[in-house]
Structure formats: C-alpha cells, structure tokens
Amino acid sequence: MPELPEVETVCRGLEPVMAGRVLKSVTLRRKNLRFPFPKDMARRLQGKRIETMTRRAKYILARIEGGDILLMHLGMSGRFTIHTPGGEIPGKPGVFRYEMPEGSPTGDGPHDHVIFLMADGTRIVYTDHRRFGVMDLFAEAEADRHKLLGALGVEPMGNQLTGAYLNQAFRTKNSPLKSALLDQKIIAGLGNIYVCEALYRSGLSPRRLAHTITAESGPTERIERLVRIIRDVIGEAIEAGGSTLRDYARADGELGYFQHSFQVYDQEGEPCRTPGCGREITRIVQSGRSTFYCPSCQK
C-alpha cells in the first residue's frame, strides 16, 4: 500500500491540473470501490471548482467550492494518470507524456473506474486493479467527525510531532515500539517501510516496548532523536518521489526512487551498513507485517 511519501507525491502531481480548476464532468464506471460511491457524487461535483488539493495521513483531500471535500485513498493498487490535451503540465516547463499500460486517455480500460474531466480538457483517470481504493464526498464541516479522518493523530512532518508529544503518547504503551509508531491515532500516515528505516537510523529495536524510551520527567534523548529521524526519513522519501514497490507510481507515470536508499527494509540477509557491524539484516513478523532490522545495532 502506498505510504505517506507516495501519497504526498501523487497529491503534488495532481495539484497543477486540478487545484483552481473546474470539473466539467465526473464519470463513475462502477458503483463502488472498497465502499459504494456517495449518492449523486458525479452530479454534485459537476461544474464545481476544486479550490485546493491537500494530504491528510494517506488521504488526498480536494476542497470543492460550496463547502464539500472529495476524499481519495489509493488503496493497495490505485493510481491516477493525467492526460492533458497537449501533454503538458500546466505551470511547469517541458512536455510530458502521461501514459501507463493499464489506463487509457479516454479512461475506458478494464480497470479504469473514475474519470475526472476538467474544463480545460484534461482527463485524470483513476485506475485500480484490486478496487481497495476509497472515494467519498462530504461536507467540510463533517471532516473532524469523518470515520476515516476523525481519530487520526498528528502529522509526522507537522509542528505537533514533538519529543514532548511522543513521550506522553508512549508513556503507558506496552506494545512494541514499531507497533506504537504504526498506530494512526498517535502519528497519522507512518507506514511499515518508513518506520523500519527510522528505527534503524535511530538505533532502536522494533521489539523494544514503547514506554521504555520515555521518562516521567520529560522527553528523553532517544525520543527527541527518533522524532528528528522520522522527519528526515519522510522528507527524504518525499524528495525522492516515494518508493516504487509493485503497483505504486507517481501521477506522471514516473517511478519513485527512495527504495534505492533502503538501509534495512526488504534487505533480509544483507550485511548491516553500519561500519564495523558485520551482522546480517533480520526479518521478523510483527502483527502480520514484515519487520527488518539489525539485531546488533538496534537495541
């Protein structure tokens, strides 16, 4: 499943062709993805201007004139492809081609489920083999109570993620540190790949109980360091355009490259990159997910 950096990259790719522009029409080629589409969704969007495109956790949020929000989630294999009339990205120099094998400029491929036609002729096609994606349309006033947004924690790149916040959140956490970091009610958007990488850089074992890096007196050096490294890892991944594993690709059809910077994720059996270590990266399963770490460097 695409993680926060991939979703941020897709959102940034969609923004130039959607934000500030009018939706001429929306075509729904089926009744549902993971959940049914909202009633009259296509009609409610027709002729409306998209005011802004933002990301919250792993969700893309398009604010629509009149007070609605279009929520979009890529699921396991969802992707957007952009087909501009001249093949150019508005606001950016150069000519780009937006074509992917599964989609088509007209949106009539077997797995093309939603087509956004903009007033300038640009088509944004949502393609999803497994149909685990989500699209919902609701009033902006309901966002804080929305079933997918209401309980989310702080953003990993936001000002609210501080050592003091994480110290307090983990004080009574008896779950493994990796599980605690994946708790979306604490930090929204962190996923398996980037938690593995952040823990490795922090020298913290994914098996360690979360409360053991906290202190009653305030944030510990370990907590402060972990917060800094989380920001670094996510920032580097966004800069690299995300990580391409199986189905993920950017909105322009290009691949993300952060996977070339993996130090532990999917590196089972490879030597640890810490100078002088010599141990092999180990894979374990935690809560049904693969965890990769160095048993020697991470304590």
C-alpha positions as a Markdown table, in Angstrom:
| # | Residue | x | y | z |
|---|---|---|---|---|
| 1 | Met | 0.0 | 0.0 | 0.0 |
| 2 | Pro | 1.4 | 3.5 | -0.8 |
| 3 | Glu | 2.6 | 5.2 | 2.3 |
| 4 | Leu | 2.7 | 8.9 | 3.2 |
| 5 | Pro | 5.5 | 10.0 | 0.9 |
| 6 | Glu | 3.9 | 8.2 | -2.1 |
| 7 | Val | 0.5 | 9.9 | -1.4 |
| 8 | Glu | 2.2 | 13.3 | -0.9 |
| 9 | Thr | 4.0 | 12.8 | -4.3 |
| 10 | Val | 0.7 | 11.9 | -6.0 |
| 11 | Cys | -1.1 | 14.8 | -4.5 |
| 12 | Arg | 1.6 | 17.2 | -5.7 |
| 13 | Gly | 1.3 | 15.7 | -9.1 |
| 14 | Leu | -2.4 | 16.2 | -9.2 |
| 15 | Glu | -2.4 | 19.7 | -7.8 |
| 16 | Pro | -1.2 | 21.6 | -11.0 |
| 17 | Val | -4.0 | 20.1 | -13.1 |
| 18 | Met | -6.8 | 20.1 | -10.6 |
| 19 | Ala | -6.4 | 22.8 | -8.0 |
| 20 | Gly | -8.1 | 26.1 | -9.0 |
| 21 | Arg | -9.8 | 24.3 | -12.0 |
| 22 | Val | -13.4 | 23.4 | -12.8 |
| 23 | Leu | -14.7 | 19.9 | -13.1 |
| 24 | Lys | -16.6 | 19.7 | -16.3 |
| 25 | Ser | -17.8 | 16.1 | -15.5 |
| 26 | Val | -17.1 | 13.1 | -13.4 |
| 27 | Thr | -17.7 | 9.6 | -14.8 |
| 28 | Leu | -18.1 | 6.6 | -12.4 |
| 29 | Arg | -17.7 | 3.4 | -14.4 |
| 30 | Arg | -18.9 | 1.2 | -11.5 |
| 31 | Lys | -21.0 | 1.7 | -8.3 |
| 32 | Asn | -18.2 | 1.2 | -5.8 |
| 33 | Leu | -14.5 | 0.8 | -5.0 |
| 34 | Arg | -13.9 | -0.6 | -1.5 |
| 35 | Phe | -17.1 | 1.2 | -0.4 |
| 36 | Pro | -20.0 | 2.4 | -2.5 |
| 37 | Phe | -19.6 | 5.9 | -4.0 |
| 38 | Pro | -21.7 | 8.5 | -2.3 |
| 39 | Lys | -25.2 | 9.1 | -3.7 |
| 40 | Asp | -25.1 | 11.6 | -6.6 |
| 41 | Met | -21.4 | 12.0 | -6.3 |
| 42 | Ala | -20.8 | 12.8 | -10.0 |
| 43 | Arg | -23.7 | 15.2 | -10.2 |
| 44 | Arg | -22.6 | 17.0 | -7.0 |
| 45 | Leu | -19.1 | 17.6 | -8.5 |
| 46 | Gln | -20.1 | 18.6 | -12.0 |
| 47 | Gly | -19.3 | 22.2 | -12.8 |
| 48 | Lys | -17.6 | 22.8 | -9.4 |
| 49 | Arg | -14.2 | 24.3 | -8.9 |
| 50 | Ile | -11.6 | 22.5 | -6.9 |
| 51 | Glu | -10.2 | 25.1 | -4.5 |
| 52 | Thr | -7.3 | 23.2 | -3.0 |
| 53 | Met | -5.6 | 19.8 | -3.0 |
| 54 | Thr | -4.0 | 18.7 | 0.2 |
| 55 | Arg | -3.0 | 15.5 | 2.0 |
| 56 | Arg | -4.0 | 14.2 | 5.4 |
| 57 | Ala | -2.2 | 11.0 | 6.5 |
| 58 | Lys | -2.6 | 8.7 | 3.5 |
| 59 | Tyr | -5.7 | 10.5 | 2.1 |
| 60 | Ile | -5.8 | 13.1 | -0.7 |
| 61 | Leu | -8.4 | 15.8 | 0.1 |
| 62 | Ala | -9.8 | 18.0 | -2.7 |
| 63 | Arg | -11.8 | 21.0 | -1.3 |
| 64 | Ile | -14.7 | 21.8 | -3.5 |
| 65 | Glu | -16.3 | 25.2 | -3.9 |
| 66 | Gly | -19.5 | 25.2 | -1.9 |
| 67 | Gly | -18.1 | 23.5 | 1.1 |
| 68 | Asp | -17.6 | 19.8 | 0.2 |
| 69 | Ile | -14.5 | 17.7 | 0.4 |
| 70 | Leu | -13.6 | 14.9 | -2.0 |
| 71 | Leu | -11.6 | 12.3 | -0.1 |
| 72 | Met | -9.5 | 9.9 | -2.2 |
| 73 | His | -7.4 | 6.9 | -1.0 |
| 74 | Leu | -5.3 | 4.8 | -3.3 |
| 75 | Gly | -5.8 | 1.5 | -1.5 |
| 76 | Met | -3.4 | -1.3 | -2.5 |
| 77 | Ser | -3.0 | -0.6 | -6.2 |
| 78 | Gly | -4.9 | 2.6 | -7.1 |
| 79 | Arg | -3.2 | 5.2 | -9.2 |
| 80 | Phe | -4.0 | 8.4 | -11.1 |
| 81 | Thr | -2.9 | 9.1 | -14.6 |
| 82 | Ile | -3.1 | 12.5 | -16.2 |
| 83 | His | -3.9 | 13.1 | -19.9 |
| 84 | Thr | -3.6 | 16.7 | -20.8 |
| 85 | Pro | -4.7 | 17.8 | -24.3 |
| 86 | Gly | -1.2 | 18.8 | -25.3 |
| 87 | Gly | 0.7 | 16.5 | -23.0 |
| 88 | Glu | 2.0 | 19.5 | -20.9 |
| 89 | Ile | 1.8 | 20.1 | -17.2 |
| 90 | Pro | 0.2 | 23.5 | -16.5 |
| 91 | Gly | 2.6 | 25.7 | -14.7 |
| 92 | Lys | 5.7 | 23.6 | -15.4 |
| 93 | Pro | 8.1 | 23.8 | -18.4 |
| 94 | Gly | 8.5 | 21.0 | -20.9 |
| 95 | Val | 6.4 | 18.3 | -22.4 |
| 96 | Phe | 5.5 | 15.2 | -20.6 |
| 97 | Arg | 3.6 | 12.0 | -21.6 |
| 98 | Tyr | 1.1 | 10.6 | -19.1 |
| 99 | Glu | 0.5 | 7.1 | -20.2 |
| 100 | Met | 0.5 | 3.8 | -18.3 |
| 101 | Pro | -0.2 | 0.3 | -19.6 |
| 102 | Glu | -3.4 | -0.2 | -17.6 |
| 103 | Gly | -5.0 | 3.1 | -18.4 |
| 104 | Ser | -6.0 | 5.0 | -21.5 |
| 105 | Pro | -6.5 | 8.6 | -22.3 |
| 106 | Thr | -10.3 | 8.1 | -22.6 |
| 107 | Gly | -10.5 | 6.1 | -19.3 |
| 108 | Asp | -12.1 | 3.0 | -20.9 |
| 109 | Gly | -9.5 | 0.5 | -19.8 |
| 110 | Pro | -10.8 | -2.6 | -17.9 |
| 111 | His | -9.6 | -1.2 | -14.5 |
| 112 | Asp | -10.3 | 2.5 | -15.1 |
| 113 | His | -13.1 | 3.3 | -12.7 |
| 114 | Val | -13.3 | 7.1 | -12.3 |
| 115 | Ile | -12.6 | 9.8 | -14.9 |
| 116 | Phe | -12.4 | 13.4 | -13.9 |
| 117 | Leu | -12.8 | 15.7 | -17.0 |
| 118 | Met | -11.6 | 19.2 | -16.3 |
| 119 | Ala | -13.0 | 22.2 | -18.1 |
| 120 | Asp | -9.7 | 22.7 | -20.0 |
| 121 | Gly | -9.9 | 19.2 | -21.5 |
| 122 | Thr | -7.5 | 17.5 | -19.1 |
| 123 | Arg | -8.6 | 14.0 | -18.1 |
| 124 | Ile | -7.5 | 12.5 | -14.8 |
| 125 | Val | -8.2 | 8.7 | -14.8 |
| 126 | Tyr | -8.3 | 6.6 | -11.6 |
| 127 | Thr | -7.2 | 3.0 | -12.2 |
| 128 | Asp | -7.4 | 0.3 | -9.5 |
| 129 | His | -7.0 | -3.4 | -10.2 |
| 130 | Arg | -8.0 | -4.6 | -6.8 |
| 131 | Arg | -10.6 | -1.9 | -6.0 |
| 132 | Phe | -9.3 | -1.3 | -2.5 |
| 133 | Gly | -9.3 | 2.4 | -3.0 |
| 134 | Val | -11.8 | 4.8 | -1.5 |
| 135 | Met | -13.6 | 7.9 | -2.7 |
| 136 | Asp | -16.0 | 9.9 | -0.5 |
| 137 | Leu | -17.7 | 13.2 | -0.7 |
| 138 | Phe | -18.9 | 15.0 | 2.4 |
| 139 | Ala | -19.4 | 18.5 | 3.9 |
| 140 | Glu | -16.2 | 20.1 | 5.2 |
| 141 | Ala | -17.9 | 20.7 | 8.5 |
| 142 | Glu | -18.0 | 17.0 | 9.0 |
| 143 | Ala | -14.3 | 16.3 | 8.5 |
| 144 | Asp | -13.4 | 16.1 | 12.2 |
| 145 | Arg | -16.1 | 13.5 | 12.6 |
| 146 | His | -15.5 | 11.6 | 9.4 |
| 147 | Lys | -15.0 | 7.8 | 10.0 |
| 148 | Leu | -11.6 | 7.9 | 8.2 |
| 149 | Leu | -10.3 | 11.2 | 9.5 |
| 150 | Gly | -11.8 | 11.9 | 12.9 |
| 151 | Ala | -9.4 | 9.7 | 15.0 |
| 152 | Leu | -6.1 | 10.5 | 13.2 |
| 153 | Gly | -3.1 | 11.6 | 15.1 |
| 154 | Val | -0.6 | 14.3 | 14.3 |
| 155 | Glu | 1.2 | 14.6 | 11.0 |
| 156 | Pro | 4.9 | 13.3 | 11.1 |
| 157 | Met | 6.0 | 16.5 | 9.3 |
| 158 | Gly | 3.8 | 18.8 | 11.3 |
| 159 | Asn | 4.7 | 21.0 | 14.2 |
| 160 | Gln | 2.6 | 18.9 | 16.6 |
| 161 | Leu | 5.0 | 16.0 | 16.4 |
| 162 | Thr | 7.5 | 16.9 | 19.2 |
| 163 | Gly | 9.5 | 14.9 | 21.7 |
| 164 | Ala | 7.2 | 16.0 | 24.4 |
| 165 | Tyr | 4.1 | 14.8 | 22.5 |
| 166 | Leu | 5.6 | 11.4 | 21.7 |
| 167 | Asn | 7.0 | 11.0 | 25.2 |
| 168 | Gln | 3.5 | 11.5 | 26.6 |
| 169 | Ala | 1.8 | 9.2 | 24.0 |
| 170 | Phe | 4.2 | 6.4 | 24.7 |
| 171 | Arg | 4.4 | 6.7 | 28.5 |
| 172 | Thr | 1.9 | 3.8 | 29.1 |
| 173 | Lys | 2.4 | 1.9 | 25.8 |
| 174 | Asn | 3.3 | -1.7 | 26.5 |
| 175 | Ser | 3.3 | -2.6 | 22.8 |
| 176 | Pro | 6.5 | -3.0 | 20.7 |
| 177 | Leu | 7.9 | 0.3 | 19.5 |
| 178 | Lys | 7.2 | -0.5 | 15.9 |
| 179 | Ser | 3.5 | -1.2 | 16.6 |
| 180 | Ala | 3.2 | 2.0 | 18.6 |
| 181 | Leu | 4.7 | 4.1 | 15.7 |
| 182 | Leu | 2.2 | 2.5 | 13.3 |
| 183 | Asp | -0.7 | 3.5 | 15.5 |
| 184 | Gln | -2.5 | 6.0 | 13.3 |
| 185 | Lys | -4.2 | 7.6 | 16.3 |
| 186 | Ile | -0.7 | 8.7 | 17.5 |
| 187 | Ile | 1.1 | 9.6 | 14.2 |
| 188 | Ala | -1.0 | 9.7 | 11.1 |
| 189 | Gly | 0.4 | 8.3 | 7.9 |
| 190 | Leu | 3.5 | 6.4 | 9.1 |
| 191 | Gly | 3.7 | 3.1 | 7.4 |
| 192 | Asn | 5.8 | -0.1 | 7.6 |
| 193 | Ile | 8.6 | 0.9 | 5.2 |
| 194 | Tyr | 9.5 | 4.2 | 6.8 |
| 195 | Val | 9.1 | 3.0 | 10.4 |
| 196 | Cys | 11.6 | 0.2 | 9.7 |
| 197 | Glu | 14.0 | 2.8 | 8.2 |
| 198 | Ala | 13.5 | 5.3 | 11.0 |
| 199 | Leu | 14.1 | 2.7 | 13.8 |
| 200 | Tyr | 17.3 | 1.6 | 12.1 |
| 201 | Arg | 18.7 | 5.1 | 11.9 |
| 202 | Ser | 17.7 | 5.7 | 15.5 |
| 203 | Gly | 19.4 | 2.5 | 16.7 |
| 204 | Leu | 16.1 | 1.3 | 18.3 |
| 205 | Ser | 14.9 | -2.2 | 18.2 |
| 206 | Pro | 11.4 | -2.7 | 16.8 |
| 207 | Arg | 10.9 | -5.3 | 19.6 |
| 208 | Arg | 11.6 | -2.8 | 22.4 |
| 209 | Leu | 8.5 | -1.8 | 24.3 |
| 210 | Ala | 7.5 | 1.8 | 23.5 |
| 211 | His | 7.3 | 3.0 | 27.1 |
| 212 | Thr | 11.0 | 2.1 | 27.7 |
| 213 | Ile | 12.2 | 5.1 | 25.7 |
| 214 | Thr | 10.1 | 7.6 | 27.7 |
| 215 | Ala | 10.6 | 9.3 | 31.0 |
| 216 | Glu | 8.2 | 10.8 | 33.5 |
| 217 | Ser | 10.3 | 14.0 | 33.7 |
| 218 | Gly | 10.0 | 14.7 | 30.0 |
| 219 | Pro | 11.2 | 13.6 | 26.6 |
| 220 | Thr | 14.4 | 11.6 | 26.6 |
| 221 | Glu | 17.3 | 11.9 | 24.1 |
| 222 | Arg | 16.1 | 8.7 | 22.4 |
| 223 | Ile | 12.6 | 10.2 | 21.9 |
| 224 | Glu | 14.0 | 13.5 | 20.6 |
| 225 | Arg | 16.3 | 11.7 | 18.2 |
| 226 | Leu | 13.5 | 9.4 | 16.9 |
| 227 | Val | 11.3 | 12.4 | 16.1 |
| 228 | Arg | 14.1 | 14.1 | 14.2 |
| 229 | Ile | 14.9 | 11.0 | 12.2 |
| 230 | Ile | 11.2 | 10.3 | 11.4 |
| 231 | Arg | 11.1 | 13.8 | 9.9 |
| 232 | Asp | 14.4 | 13.2 | 8.0 |
| 233 | Val | 13.2 | 9.8 | 6.5 |
| 234 | Ile | 9.8 | 11.1 | 5.4 |
| 235 | Gly | 11.3 | 14.3 | 4.0 |
| 236 | Glu | 14.0 | 12.3 | 2.0 |
| 237 | Ala | 11.3 | 9.9 | 0.7 |
| 238 | Ile | 9.1 | 12.8 | -0.5 |
| 239 | Glu | 12.1 | 14.4 | -2.2 |
| 240 | Ala | 12.9 | 11.1 | -3.9 |
| 241 | Gly | 9.3 | 10.8 | -5.1 |
| 242 | Gly | 8.4 | 7.9 | -2.8 |
| 243 | Ser | 9.3 | 4.2 | -3.2 |
| 244 | Thr | 8.2 | 2.1 | -6.1 |
| 245 | Leu | 7.2 | -1.4 | -4.9 |
| 246 | Arg | 4.9 | -3.4 | -7.0 |
| 247 | Asp | 2.0 | -1.1 | -8.0 |
| 248 | Tyr | 3.0 | 2.3 | -6.9 |
| 249 | Ala | 3.9 | 5.0 | -9.4 |
| 250 | Arg | 3.6 | 8.8 | -9.4 |
| 251 | Ala | 0.8 | 10.7 | -11.1 |
| 252 | Asp | 3.0 | 11.4 | -14.0 |
| 253 | Gly | 3.8 | 7.7 | -14.6 |
| 254 | Glu | 7.3 | 8.0 | -13.3 |
| 255 | Leu | 8.7 | 5.8 | -10.6 |
| 256 | Gly | 9.7 | 6.8 | -7.1 |
| 257 | Tyr | 13.4 | 6.2 | -6.1 |
| 258 | Phe | 13.6 | 6.1 | -2.4 |
| 259 | Gln | 13.8 | 2.3 | -2.5 |
| 260 | His | 17.4 | 2.7 | -3.6 |
| 261 | Ser | 18.1 | 4.3 | -0.2 |
| 262 | Phe | 16.6 | 1.5 | 1.9 |
| 263 | Gln | 19.1 | 0.5 | 4.6 |
| 264 | Val | 17.0 | -2.3 | 6.2 |
| 265 | Tyr | 13.6 | -2.6 | 4.5 |
| 266 | Asp | 13.5 | -5.7 | 2.3 |
| 267 | Gln | 17.2 | -6.3 | 3.0 |
| 268 | Glu | 17.0 | -9.6 | 4.8 |
| 269 | Gly | 20.3 | -11.4 | 4.7 |
| 270 | Glu | 22.2 | -8.4 | 3.5 |
| 271 | Pro | 25.1 | -7.1 | 5.7 |
| 272 | Cys | 24.3 | -4.2 | 8.0 |
| 273 | Arg | 25.5 | -0.9 | 6.6 |
| 274 | Thr | 26.8 | 0.4 | 9.9 |
| 275 | Pro | 30.6 | 0.4 | 9.6 |
| 276 | Gly | 32.2 | -2.4 | 11.7 |
| 277 | Cys | 28.9 | -4.2 | 12.4 |
| 278 | Gly | 29.1 | -7.3 | 10.2 |
| 279 | Arg | 25.7 | -8.7 | 11.2 |
| 280 | Glu | 23.0 | -9.6 | 8.7 |
| 281 | Ile | 19.7 | -7.8 | 8.5 |
| 282 | Thr | 17.0 | -9.9 | 10.0 |
| 283 | Arg | 13.3 | -10.2 | 9.1 |
| 284 | Ile | 10.7 | -10.9 | 11.7 |
| 285 | Val | 6.9 | -10.7 | 11.6 |
| 286 | Gln | 5.0 | -8.3 | 13.9 |
| 287 | Ser | 1.3 | -8.0 | 13.8 |
| 288 | Gly | 1.2 | -9.7 | 10.4 |
| 289 | Arg | 3.8 | -7.4 | 8.9 |
| 290 | Ser | 7.4 | -7.9 | 8.0 |
| 291 | Thr | 9.9 | -6.1 | 10.1 |
| 292 | Phe | 13.5 | -5.7 | 9.0 |
| 293 | Tyr | 16.3 | -4.6 | 11.5 |
| 294 | Cys | 19.8 | -5.2 | 12.7 |
| 295 | Pro | 19.8 | -7.2 | 15.9 |
| 296 | Ser | 23.3 | -5.8 | 16.8 |
| 297 | Cys | 22.8 | -2.1 | 16.1 |
| 298 | Gln | 19.3 | -1.7 | 17.2 |
| 299 | Lys | 18.7 | -2.1 | 20.9 |
